[in-house]
Amino acid sequence: MTDLTPQQRELLRHMLGMGSSSPGYRNHFVASDTHKDAPTLLELERMGLIEVVPNRAGWIGRTRLYRATSAGRAAVMDET
């Protein structure tokens, strides 16, 4: 099991739509390098729990598209 800070856990859960009536319905988070969660996203990426993927949806600006890896999903999926 991966030890996560409350902020890391909350961000992963949000990324996966786990606060909704259909947990896991999504797997993305879009943020710029200046977003308030950028430091936490970088920590999660270094831990191998999220990854940056090509942003083909055309969101404007200098944003990155993040997705949870299978390890990231596993770290929070038991909490549904």
NORFEN-V238428 format. One record per pair of residues at least 12 apart in sequence whose C-alpha atoms are under 8 Angstrom apart, sorted by the first residue. I is the first residue (numbers start at 1). GAP is how many residues later the second one is. If there is no record, write none. Layout:
I_GAP, I_GAP
//
This chain:
1_74, 2_73, 7_33, 8_32, 8_33, 8_36, 9_67, 12_56, 12_60, 12_61, 12_64, 13_63, 15_12, 15_13, 15_14, 15_52, 15_53, 16_12, 16_52, 16_57, 18_62, 23_57, 27_40, 27_41, 28_37, 28_38, 28_39, 28_40, 29_36, 29_37, 29_38, 30_33, 30_34, 30_35, 30_36, 31_32, 31_33, 31_34, 32_29, 32_30, 32_31, 32_32, 33_29, 33_30, 33_31, 48_21, 48_23, 48_24, 49_19, 49_20, 49_21, 49_22, 49_23, 49_24, 50_16, 50_17, 50_18, 50_19, 50_22, 51_15, 51_16, 51_17, 51_18, 52_12, 52_13, 52_14, 52_15, 53_12, 53_13, 53_14
//
